[in-house]
Amino acid sequence: MIIKKLLDKYWFSWLFFFIILILYLVISLINISWWLSVAKYFFTILIWTIFPVLILVYFLIFIFNLIIDKDYIKNFLKKWNYFSKLILSVVWGILSSWPVYLWYPLLKKFKQQWITDWHIASFIYARAIKIPLLLMMVSFFWLKYTLIFNLVVFVFAFIIWIIIDFI
């Protein structure tokens, strides 16, 4: 029943998947050496580049969950002053990497506890600075534009804080 609903709902995705799979099979029959070189390259990247990073990230998350207590963080943040929380929200916005819609429930929960509207506004505005995409931005727009753009976004995250706090 559930599989039938999924097939009905995502029929185009499944069709695309099977077309690509058949295309790869046809290419592998026509030119096996090219297909083997692509497969070798894929598994080399997967094993030597992606897996070590995933293992490191999983290990760090595991260690942080063991060491850091939620109540400790809450008490620690209550001691911070007005401006320190602003800097924290801007830095947190720069370092955040999930899609913004995943942050909304967490921001709502934090708003009920300790943050204000200007924290949320400066956090969301600072999310325009994407650390993983900086190298790509430099390759497309050169270093000077990238630095100016990120500096302007960083400064305007504080200006947004002032505007929201004034309103």
Secondary structure, DSSP 8 states (H G I E B T S, - for coil): -HHHHHHHHTHHHHHHHHHHHHHHHHHHHH-HHHHHHHHHHHHHHIIIIIHHHHHHHHHHHHHHHHH--HHHHHHHHHTS-HHHHHHHHHHHHHH--S-HHHHHHHHHHHHHHT--HHHHHHHHHHTT--GGGHHHHHHHHHHHHHHHHHHHHHHHHHHHHHHHHH-
